[in-house]
Amino acid sequence: MRHGKTINHLGRTASHRNAMLANMASSLIMHKRVTTTVAKAKALRQFVEPLLTKSKNDTTHSRRTVFSVLENKETLKELFGDVAAKIANRPGGYTRIIKLSQTRLGDNAEMCIIELVDYNETLLEAKTAGEAKTTNTRRSRGKKKASTTTAGEGESSAEVVVDAPVAAAPTTEVSAPEDTPTDTLKEGETRDEKKDEESAL
């Protein structure tokens, strides 16, 4: 049973787990993407996102708090410099996990890539292209307005005319032509012969 199991210990002691996640967080900040197992990536996401949020407030206290976790000066410089500027307007969700189809040789563990969202240029370009295509929608079109200017006694006034719905053209009812009576023909008789007989009468 897994009742109350909120932390994946990853088969390690607490100190080993914290050291591993700190190293992975440093690698993620420096290289912007890391290939690892899905279980470690999910644990890393919970570990690193509070640090990224903390980096948006560049104070001495924030730097010391993050340094106590990462213990790497180069990572700290990169985090509070370039990375903090990139994620400044993002309200959370700084990382993305992309699962890979191939599993790890040996133990068949599921593999994935965890990356910083704002550094994947391919997906950012695709998103901006998609937004550009969907700008012209029916909902965004307004009613057409035409302005006419009329000159008065030394004054000019502008009237805005809004297109009114076009009135439907009046329809005239046309009655169907009356049915013409038809005579049945006898066997071997043609219509021309029938007409000749009627005209003779």
N, C-alpha and C positions, 0 to 999 in steps of 0.2 A: 504494500500500500504506500501511497505517497502523501498521506495527510500532512498538511502544514509544511511541505517541502518547498520553501521559497527560494533557497539558495542552492545552486548546483556546485558542489564542492570540487567537481572535476577530478576526483580521486586523489586529492592532494591535501596536505595540511594547510592551515590558514596562512602561515607565513610563506609557504611555497606558492600557494595560489595568488596571494597579493603581489609577490615578487614577479611572478609570471605575467600577471595582468598589467603591472606597471611597465614591464619591458615591452609588452605588446602595444600598450598605449603610446609609449615613446616611439615605437616603430611606425604606428599609424599616423602620428602627428608629423614625423619627419618625412615619410614616404607617401603619405596620403592614402595608401591602400595596402592591405595585408591579406594573404591567402592563408586560411586556417580552417579548422573544423567548425561545424555549425554551432556546437555546444560552446566552444571557446569564444566564438564571435558574439553569441548572445550574452555571455558573461562580460565580454569586453565592452559591449555597447552600454550596459548598465554602469560599468566602471568609468568609462571615459566621458560620457555625455555631461555629467555634473562638472567635470574639470573644464570642458569646453564652455559651459555656461559661465563658470567662474572667470574664465579668461576675458570675457566681454567687459568686465569691470577691472580696468588696469590700475590696481592700487598695490601698495607694498604688502598689505595683508593678503590680498588674493594671490600674489606671487609666492608668498611664503607658504600659504596653504597648499597650493599646487605643487610647489617644490618638495614639500614634506611627503607627498605621495610619489611623484615621479623620480625625484633625486637625480635630475639630469639638467645641467645648465643650458646645453644646446637646444634641447627639446623645449625648455621653458622660454628661451628667446624666440624660437619659431612659433610657439603657441601664442604668446602675447603680442607677436608682431604680425606676421603674414596671415596666420589662421584666424586670429581674432578680428582682423579687418574684413576677411571674407564672410564670416558668419555673423557679422554685426546685426544685420537686419532679419536674421532667421530666428523665429521664436521656439527653437527646439528641433529635435529630429535631425541632428547633424550628420548621422551616419546612415549608411545603406548596406544591407546584406544581400548579396547576389549569390544564389546557390548554384553550384557547378554540377554538371551531369556526371562527371567522373568521381568515383570514390577513391579513398586512399588505399594504396597497396599495403597489404599486411593485415590490417584490421577492418577494412571496408567501411571506414568512417566517412560520413557525408562531409564533403568539402564545400567551402564557399569563399567569397571575397567580401571583406568588410572595407568600406571606403568612406571618405568624407564626401558628402553630397555635393558641396560647392566646387569640388575639384574635378568632377567627371565632365569634361568639356563636350563629349559626344552627346550625352543625355541632355545637357543644358541647351545645346544648339537645336536638338530635336524638339525640345519643349518650346523654345522661342519660335521655331518654325511652325509648330502646331498652333500656338497662340495667334500668330500672324494670319494663318489661314482661316481661323474661326472668328475674325473680327467682324466680317460682314454677315450679320444674321438678320432675319426678318424683324426680330424684336428691337434691334438697334436703329431701324429706319424710322425716321419721324415723318410727320405729314409735311408735304411741300407747301411752302409759303411764297407768295408773290407780293411784291411791294409796288404800289403805284403812287406817283407823286402828282398832286394837283396844285396848280398855282392859283392863289386867290388875290385879294387886294393887297399886294405888297407882302403877303405871307405865304409860306409853303407848308402844306400839311401832308403827312404820309399816312396812307391807309394800308393796313395789312389785310389781305384777303386770303382766307383759308379755303382750300379746295373743299367744296361741299360734295356730298355723294351725288353721283349722276342719277337724275330721275329716269325711271324706266320709260321707254317710248310707249305711247298708247297703242294698245293692240286692237285691231279690228277683227270682229268675228266674221268669218266667211263660212257660209253654209255649204255643206257637201252637195254635189250635183245629185239631182233626183235620179232614182233608178229607172232605167228604160226597160220597158217590158220586152221580153225575148220570147220568140215562138220556137217551139220544138220542131225539128225537121223530121220528115218522114224518112224511111229507109231509102237510100240511094238518091235523095234530093240534096242539092247544094244550096248554099245561101243565095247565090246569084239567081237561081231559078225561083226561089222563094220571093226575092225582091221583085222579079218580073211579074209574078202572079199578083202581088200586092199592088203594083203600079197599074196593072190592067184593071183591077177592081176600082 
